Amino acid sequence: MKEKQNEPQGCSGIFCFLNYAALPCLLIVLWAVLSALNAVNSYLVPSPARIWSAALRLIVSGELGGHIAISLARVLGGYGISVVCALPLALLFHENLFLRRLFHGLFEMIRAVPPLALIPLLILWFGLGESSNLAVIVLAAFFPVFLNAENGFDSMDSRWLELSRSLELSFPRHLFSVLIPASLPQIITGLRLGFGYAWRALLGAELFASASGLGYLITDSQAMARVDRVFVGIITIGLLGTAFDALLRFAARKLITYDPQKTGREAV
């Protein structure tokens, strides 16, 4: 009986897909019915059929694909910079208490400022180019990745540390054989959170400081009173964000070997 209780609960295959898709499909059906009955304002809330038609036109013309490619290039570039900077810095602060105390106040102050609040200043510094967009993404994604990695390093089971010391492992072997594997669940959680913050920050930046991308598609469509195109942009943003989070969760399941007695598995 105990073994059954410890088995992970979940679904697989078509049943898992239906489990996740059931509610969205029901909402779309309800939306279509209300639109057909003229129970909602067709200008403010277009019917699913009208939104689908707008999406097809954007796809066939290549406009939607172009905006998606630009937004993905921006977010992956800024997110990559954040990860490359945050993970080594978290390790450095874990190993050097003096540096952590020295930079703690500055980091806390920067973290408290929403990245979108810095857009006017970043535009003055970098102009309306890609640099200001990348800066917003880096500021948004850095701290979730950094703080989760730092906390993962700090919360490593002391028994693993004692084992590493007793074996007299070199620092590289200690890092790749003990520290990183023990901290991986929280590192993955930080990577997921960081991408979510980066994605939202990018789209916020594109609303103000860009002439391309999904954020620009939404504002441009709003200016032309094309609410159906606005919905296409919003839905595309949601689908892409969900897809990338699912990709990170899949990578986590492949990389992390869970101990059923530990709560680290629940983070993914």
Protein Blocks (a to p, Z undefined) as FASTA:
>chain_A
ZZmmmpccddehjllmmmmmmmmmmmmmmmmmmmmnopacfklmccfklmmmmmmmmmmn
ommmmmmmmmmmmmmmmmmmmmmmmmmmmmmmmmmmklmmmmmmmmmmmmmpcfklmmmm
mmmmnopafklmmmmmmmmmmmmmmmmmmmmmmmpcfklmmmmmmnopafklmmmmmmmm
mmmmmmmmmmmmmmmmmmmmmmmmmmmmccedjklmmmmmmmnopaklmmmmmmmmmmmm
mmmmmmmmmmmmmmpccdfkbcklmmZZ
